[in-house]
Amino acid sequence: MSETDPHVHVEQGAVQAGAGFRNAIVSMLGLVPDAPSVVTTGCGIQVPYAMTSPHPESVTCLACREHACREHLSYAEQVERLSRMPGAPFTGDQVARAARWARDRAKRFSG
């Protein structure tokens, strides 16, 4: 971990980063996970959690932006693939909305 790194990074698990994901965990399990003090980033280094952001406009590390873009595109494909499995618990509209969200987010990270 470098204390001289001026960049804002994204967590390695970019799709699972942020308050939205933690809120989903809380609603499912009734437990509030603690935010870690140090995280591994998309570019592979460890930084304080405070030096990361799930918001594309805030991330200044190019390698992390590219990583987050790939992660969101992969998530969109995975959602669509899983929705085609027998017994999928999601409607076509829900799948389209989730995939569109992920692709829009990927575009924001790439821009």
MIRO-26955 format. One record per residue (C-alpha): x, y, z; residue in three letters. Coordinates in steps of 0.2 Angstrom, whole numbers, plus 2048, in hexadecimal, padded with zeros to 3 digits. Layout:
N
ATOM  px  py  pz resn
ATOM   X   Y   Z  ALA
...
***
This chain:
111
ATOM  px  py  pz resn
ATOM 800 800 800  MET
ATOM 807 811 7FB  SER
ATOM 803 820 805  GLU
ATOM 809 82B 7F6  THR
ATOM 7FD 824 7EA  ASP
ATOM 7F1 833 7E5  PRO
ATOM 7E5 828 7DB  HIS
ATOM 7D3 823 7E0  VAL
ATOM 7D1 811 7DC  HIS
ATOM 7C3 804 7DA  VAL
ATOM 7C2 7F5 7E4  GLU
ATOM 7C6 7E4 7DC  GLN
ATOM 7B4 7DE 7DD  GLY
ATOM 7AE 7EE 7D5  ALA
ATOM 79C 7E8 7D2  VAL
ATOM 79B 7E3 7E5  GLN
ATOM 7A2 7F4 7EB  ALA
ATOM 798 801 7F3  GLY
ATOM 789 804 7FE  ALA
ATOM 77D 7FD 7F2  GLY
ATOM 785 7EB 7F4  PHE
ATOM 787 7ED 807  ARG
ATOM 774 7F2 808  ASN
ATOM 770 7E2 7FE  ALA
ATOM 77A 7D8 80A  ILE
ATOM 771 7E0 819  VAL
ATOM 760 7DD 812  SER
ATOM 764 7CB 80E  MET
ATOM 76D 7C6 81E  LEU
ATOM 768 7D3 82B  GLY
ATOM 77B 7D6 82E  LEU
ATOM 785 7E6 82B  VAL
ATOM 796 7E2 824  PRO
ATOM 7A4 7ED 829  ASP
ATOM 7AD 7F7 81C  ALA
ATOM 7BF 7F1 81B  PRO
ATOM 7CD 7FD 81F  SER
ATOM 7D8 7F7 810  VAL
ATOM 7D2 7EF 800  VAL
ATOM 7DA 7E8 7F0  THR
ATOM 7D7 7F2 7E1  THR
ATOM 7D3 7EF 7CF  GLY
ATOM 7E5 7F3 7CB  CYS
ATOM 7EB 7E6 7D8  GLY
ATOM 7F2 7F1 7E6  ILE
ATOM 7EC 7F3 7F7  GLN
ATOM 7E6 804 7FD  VAL
ATOM 7DB 80B 80B  PRO
ATOM 7C9 809 808  TYR
ATOM 7C7 81C 809  ALA
ATOM 7D1 81D 7F9  MET
ATOM 7C5 813 7EF  THR
ATOM 7B4 818 7E7  SER
ATOM 7A6 80E 7DE  PRO
ATOM 7A2 81E 7D4  HIS
ATOM 7AA 81E 7C3  PRO
ATOM 7AC 831 7C3  GLU
ATOM 7B7 830 7D2  SER
ATOM 7C3 823 7CD  VAL
ATOM 7D3 82A 7C7  THR
ATOM 7DE 81A 7C5  CYS
ATOM 7DD 815 7B3  LEU
ATOM 7E0 803 7B6  ALA
ATOM 7D2 802 7C3  CYS
ATOM 7C6 80B 7B7  ARG
ATOM 7CA 7FD 7A9  GLU
ATOM 7C8 7F0 7B6  HIS
ATOM 7B7 7F6 7BC  ALA
ATOM 7B2 7F8 7AA  CYS
ATOM 7B6 7E6 7A6  ARG
ATOM 7AE 7E0 7B7  GLU
ATOM 79D 7E9 7B3  HIS
ATOM 79D 7E2 7A1  LEU
ATOM 7A0 7D1 7A8  SER
ATOM 792 7D3 7B4  TYR
ATOM 786 7D8 7A7  ALA
ATOM 78A 7C8 79D  GLU
ATOM 789 7BD 7AC  GLN
ATOM 777 7C4 7B1  VAL
ATOM 771 7C1 79F  GLU
ATOM 779 7B0 79F  ARG
ATOM 771 7AB 7AF  LEU
ATOM 760 7B1 7AB  SER
ATOM 75F 7A5 79D  ARG
ATOM 761 796 7A9  MET
ATOM 751 78C 7AD  PRO
ATOM 749 793 7BD  GLY
ATOM 751 7A4 7BC  ALA
ATOM 749 7AF 7CA  PRO
ATOM 74A 7BF 7BF  PHE
ATOM 73E 7C6 7B3  THR
ATOM 745 7CB 7A2  GLY
ATOM 742 7DD 7A7  ASP
ATOM 74C 7DB 7B6  GLN
ATOM 75A 7D3 7AD  VAL
ATOM 75A 7E1 79F  ALA
ATOM 75B 7EE 7AD  ARG
ATOM 769 7E6 7B6  ALA
ATOM 773 7E3 7A6  ALA
ATOM 770 7F5 7A0  ARG
ATOM 775 7FC 7B1  TRP
ATOM 786 7F2 7B0  ALA
ATOM 789 7F7 79E  ARG
ATOM 786 809 7A2  ASP
ATOM 791 809 7B1  ARG
ATOM 79F 800 7A6  ALA
ATOM 79D 80E 79A  LYS
ATOM 79F 81B 7A7  ARG
ATOM 7AF 813 7AD  PHE
ATOM 7B6 812 79B  SER
ATOM 7B3 824 798  GLY
***
